[in-house]
Amino acid sequence: MSLQDRSILMDIRLFSFTTSRSDPRTTGEVLQAKSANGDAGHWVNFILPKKCTKELSSLDGRIRKFHRANTLPWSDKQGRILPSANFDSYMEKMREFRRERENLVAVFQRLYPTYLNQARIEKGALFDPNNYPPADVAADMYSLEINAMPIPHENDFRCQLNSPAEMAEIQKNLQKQVKAAEQNATVELFQRICQPLANMIERLSDPSATFKDSLVSNLEEITDLIPKLNLTDNPKLAELHTTIKNQLGHYTPDTLRHSPADRTAAATKAQAIFSQAQSWMNPAQAAA
């Protein structure tokens, strides 16, 4: 089964009400007061305190993080690869994010008049009413677009619009792009597995080192994603999934904090798994 048959390209776009504006008037006044030329800098006017949109900004960060964690590289301009095995859980979470964002936008719209009054007081002479649209307009600037696109195929009808020589070249380039994407996606998945293993080795090898619960949960998260992101059904990735689950899956953060024997054992197992993954990580081996 080809890459095109088992995955799609997914792109997300987050639009927001921008709370910063360039202020040419204040820039000019500052430059004149400091006897500086026009290249010395410019004034940026933050029209609302950051706390007004803090929760929305935090949510947007979580959405972007989730998107990258659950997809694989294709092109920054054309989206990222979403395997069909991960489509349902990806879309379910994105719908959850959309509802959460809509609720926060509703709160923002309701409190907008209060934010506006606070800005009028706090900004003094820097307050410019032209920077503040009505509450409903400001709220409508928030949107979350989720765009799915097919991965280009060398037999795509658009290739038929070119001369035979041009069509052959396009097909050849698309084949190379797909092959490179499969290889890059596999290598990235190896890298994403190795990072939490390396963190675990570093922290657990030092008996006095403290750590957060995320030391364990980060490894659990990527391990659970391996079957969903294993685009090429790579047997080595499948083996890593099974090995991590069997050898490290039963350790809890509290166990590793309070049991020196378990801590040492987990560090040793993590090191062995890490070394094996590293040996498989280079593109030639990862694709084998």
C-alpha positions as CSV (number, residue, x, y, z in Angstrom):
1,M,0.0,0.0,0.0
2,S,1.4,3.4,-1.0
3,L,2.0,6.4,1.2
4,Q,-0.9,8.1,-0.6
5,D,-3.3,5.3,0.2
6,R,-2.5,5.1,3.9
7,S,-2.1,8.8,4.9
8,I,-3.1,12.4,4.1
9,L,-1.6,15.8,4.5
10,M,-3.0,17.8,7.4
11,D,-2.5,21.5,7.9
12,I,-3.8,23.7,10.7
13,R,-4.1,27.4,10.8
14,L,-4.8,29.4,14.0
15,F,-6.1,32.9,13.6
16,S,-6.4,35.4,16.5
17,F,-7.1,39.0,17.4
18,T,-3.6,40.5,17.4
19,T,-2.9,42.5,20.5
20,S,0.2,44.4,19.3
21,R,0.3,47.3,16.9
22,S,3.1,49.3,15.4
23,D,2.8,52.9,16.7
24,P,4.5,55.3,14.2
25,R,3.4,58.4,16.1
26,T,5.1,57.3,19.4
27,T,8.1,55.9,17.5
28,G,8.6,59.4,15.9
29,E,8.3,61.1,19.3
30,V,10.8,58.7,20.9
31,L,13.3,59.0,18.1
32,Q,13.0,62.8,18.2
33,A,13.4,63.0,21.9
34,K,16.5,60.8,21.8
35,S,17.9,62.4,18.7
36,A,18.0,59.0,17.0
37,N,17.6,58.3,13.3
38,G,14.7,56.2,11.8
39,D,16.6,53.0,11.9
40,A,17.2,53.1,15.7
41,G,14.0,51.2,16.5
42,H,10.2,51.4,16.6
43,W,7.5,51.5,19.2
44,V,5.1,48.5,19.5
45,N,1.9,49.3,21.3
46,F,0.4,46.3,23.2
47,I,-3.3,47.3,23.1
48,L,-4.4,44.7,25.7
49,P,-2.6,43.2,28.7
50,K,-1.3,39.7,27.9
51,K,-3.4,38.2,30.7
52,C,-6.5,39.0,28.6
53,T,-5.6,36.4,25.9
54,K,-3.2,34.2,28.0
55,E,-5.6,31.2,28.1
56,L,-6.2,31.4,24.4
57,S,-2.4,31.7,23.7
58,S,-1.8,28.7,25.9
59,L,-4.4,26.6,24.2
60,D,-3.0,27.5,20.8
61,G,0.4,26.3,21.9
62,R,-1.1,23.0,23.0
63,I,-2.9,22.6,19.7
64,R,0.3,23.2,17.7
65,K,2.2,20.8,20.0
66,F,-0.5,18.1,19.5
67,H,-0.5,18.6,15.8
68,R,3.2,18.1,15.5
69,A,3.3,15.2,17.9
70,N,0.6,13.3,16.0
71,T,1.8,13.9,12.4
72,L,5.1,13.4,10.5
73,P,7.1,15.7,8.3
74,W,6.2,16.4,4.7
75,S,6.5,20.1,4.0
76,D,6.2,23.2,6.2
77,K,4.2,24.9,3.5
78,Q,2.0,22.0,2.4
79,G,1.1,20.4,5.8
80,R,2.3,17.3,7.6
81,I,1.6,13.6,7.1
82,L,-1.3,12.2,9.1
83,P,-1.4,8.3,8.9
84,S,-4.9,6.9,8.5
85,A,-4.2,4.8,11.6
86,N,-4.1,8.0,13.6
87,F,-6.9,9.9,11.8
88,D,-9.9,9.2,14.1
89,S,-8.1,10.0,17.4
90,Y,-6.5,13.1,15.8
91,M,-9.8,14.5,14.6
92,E,-11.5,13.7,17.9
93,K,-8.9,15.7,19.8
94,M,-9.0,18.5,17.3
95,R,-12.8,18.7,17.7
96,E,-12.2,18.9,21.4
97,F,-9.7,21.7,20.9
98,R,-12.1,23.6,18.7
99,R,-14.9,23.5,21.3
100,E,-12.5,24.6,24.0
101,R,-11.3,27.5,21.9
102,E,-14.8,28.6,21.0
103,N,-15.7,28.6,24.7
104,L,-12.6,30.7,25.5
105,V,-13.4,33.1,22.6
106,A,-16.9,33.5,24.1
107,V,-15.4,34.5,27.4
108,F,-13.1,36.9,25.7
109,Q,-16.0,38.5,23.9
110,R,-18.0,38.8,27.1
111,L,-15.1,40.4,29.0
112,Y,-13.9,42.6,26.1
113,P,-15.7,45.8,27.3
114,T,-13.9,45.4,30.6
115,Y,-10.6,44.8,28.9
116,L,-11.2,47.9,26.8
117,N,-11.9,50.1,29.9
118,Q,-8.7,48.7,31.6
119,A,-6.7,49.6,28.5
120,R,-8.1,53.1,28.4
121,I,-7.0,53.7,32.0
122,E,-3.6,51.9,31.8
123,K,-2.4,53.2,28.5
124,G,-3.2,56.8,29.1
125,A,-2.1,59.0,26.1
126,L,-1.1,55.8,24.2
127,F,-4.7,54.7,24.0
128,D,-6.0,54.8,20.5
129,P,-9.7,53.9,20.0
130,N,-9.0,53.0,16.4
131,N,-7.1,49.9,17.5
132,Y,-10.2,48.4,19.2
133,P,-12.9,46.9,16.9
134,P,-16.3,46.0,18.4
135,A,-16.3,42.9,20.6
136,D,-18.0,40.7,18.1
137,V,-15.5,41.7,15.4
138,A,-12.6,41.0,17.6
139,A,-14.0,37.6,18.6
140,D,-14.7,36.7,14.9
141,M,-10.9,37.1,14.2
142,Y,-10.4,33.9,16.1
143,S,-10.7,30.7,14.1
144,L,-9.2,27.3,13.8
145,E,-8.9,25.9,10.2
146,I,-8.1,22.2,9.8
147,N,-7.3,21.4,6.2
148,A,-6.9,17.9,4.8
149,M,-5.2,17.3,1.4
150,P,-4.2,14.2,-0.6
151,I,-0.5,13.4,-0.9
152,P,0.5,14.1,-4.5
153,H,0.8,11.0,-6.6
154,E,2.9,10.5,-9.7
155,N,-0.3,9.6,-11.6
156,D,-2.1,12.7,-10.5
157,F,-4.2,14.0,-13.4
158,R,-2.4,17.4,-13.2
159,C,0.7,15.7,-14.5
160,Q,-1.2,14.9,-17.7
161,L,-1.4,18.6,-18.5
162,N,2.4,18.7,-19.4
163,S,4.4,17.4,-22.3
164,P,5.5,13.7,-22.0
165,A,9.0,14.8,-21.1
166,E,7.8,17.3,-18.4
167,M,5.3,14.7,-17.1
168,A,8.1,12.1,-16.7
169,E,10.2,14.6,-14.8
170,I,7.3,15.6,-12.5
171,Q,6.5,11.9,-11.9
172,K,10.2,11.2,-11.1
173,N,10.4,14.1,-8.7
174,L,7.2,13.1,-6.9
175,Q,8.5,9.6,-6.5
176,K,11.6,11.0,-4.9
177,Q,9.6,13.3,-2.7
178,V,7.4,10.5,-1.4
179,K,10.4,8.2,-0.8
180,A,12.3,10.9,1.0
181,A,9.1,11.7,3.1
182,E,8.8,8.1,4.1
183,Q,12.4,8.0,5.1
184,N,12.4,11.3,7.0
185,A,9.2,10.3,8.8
186,T,10.7,7.0,10.0
187,V,13.9,8.7,11.1
188,E,12.0,11.4,13.0
189,L,10.0,8.8,14.8
190,F,13.2,7.0,15.9
191,Q,14.4,10.4,17.1
192,R,11.2,11.1,19.0
193,I,11.5,7.8,20.8
194,C,15.2,8.3,21.7
195,Q,14.7,11.7,23.3
196,P,12.6,10.7,26.3
197,L,14.8,7.6,26.7
198,A,17.9,9.8,26.8
199,N,16.2,12.0,29.4
200,M,15.2,8.9,31.5
201,I,18.8,7.6,31.4
202,E,20.2,11.0,32.4
203,R,17.9,11.5,35.4
204,L,17.7,7.9,36.7
205,S,21.4,7.3,36.4
206,D,22.0,10.0,39.1
207,P,20.6,8.7,42.4
208,S,20.2,12.2,43.8
209,A,18.5,13.7,40.7
210,T,14.9,14.7,41.0
211,F,12.4,14.5,38.1
212,K,8.9,15.4,37.1
213,D,6.2,12.8,36.3
214,S,6.7,13.8,32.6
215,L,9.9,11.8,32.6
216,V,7.7,8.7,32.4
217,S,4.6,10.2,30.7
218,N,6.6,11.6,27.8
219,L,7.9,8.1,27.0
220,E,4.5,6.6,27.4
221,E,3.0,9.2,25.0
222,I,5.4,8.5,22.1
223,T,5.4,4.8,22.7
224,D,1.6,4.7,22.4
225,L,1.9,6.7,19.1
226,I,4.4,4.3,17.5
227,P,1.8,2.0,15.9
228,K,-0.2,5.0,14.7
229,L,2.8,6.8,13.2
230,N,4.7,3.8,11.8
231,L,4.0,4.7,8.2
232,T,6.0,1.9,6.6
233,D,5.1,-0.8,9.1
234,N,8.8,-0.8,10.0
235,P,9.5,-3.9,12.1
236,K,12.2,-2.2,14.1
237,L,9.8,0.4,15.3
238,A,7.2,-2.2,16.1
239,E,9.9,-4.1,18.1
240,L,10.8,-0.9,20.0
241,H,7.1,-0.4,20.8
242,T,6.9,-3.9,22.3
243,T,10.2,-3.7,24.1
244,I,9.5,-0.4,25.8
245,K,6.0,-1.5,26.8
246,N,7.3,-4.8,28.2
247,Q,10.5,-3.5,29.9
248,L,9.6,0.0,31.0
249,G,5.8,0.3,30.8
250,H,5.2,-0.9,34.4
251,Y,7.4,1.7,36.1
252,T,5.6,4.6,37.7
253,P,7.2,7.9,38.7
254,D,6.7,7.2,42.4
255,T,8.3,3.8,42.1
256,L,11.3,5.3,40.4
257,R,11.6,8.0,43.1
258,H,11.4,5.6,46.0
259,S,12.9,2.4,44.9
260,P,16.7,2.6,44.2
261,A,16.7,-0.9,42.8
262,D,13.9,-0.2,40.3
263,R,15.5,3.1,39.5
264,T,18.8,1.4,38.6
265,A,17.0,-1.4,36.7
266,A,15.0,1.1,34.7
267,A,18.1,3.2,33.8
268,T,19.9,0.0,32.6
269,K,16.9,-1.1,30.5
270,A,16.4,2.4,29.0
271,Q,20.1,2.5,28.1
272,A,19.9,-0.8,26.3
273,I,16.8,0.2,24.4
274,F,18.3,3.6,23.6
275,S,21.5,2.0,22.2
276,Q,19.4,-0.3,20.0
277,A,17.3,2.5,18.7
278,Q,20.3,4.6,18.0
279,S,21.9,1.8,15.9
280,W,18.7,1.7,13.8
281,M,18.2,5.4,13.4
282,N,20.3,6.3,10.4
283,P,18.2,6.5,7.2
284,A,19.6,3.4,5.5
285,Q,19.1,1.2,8.5
286,A,15.7,2.7,9.5
287,A,14.3,2.0,6.1
288,A,15.6,-1.6,6.1
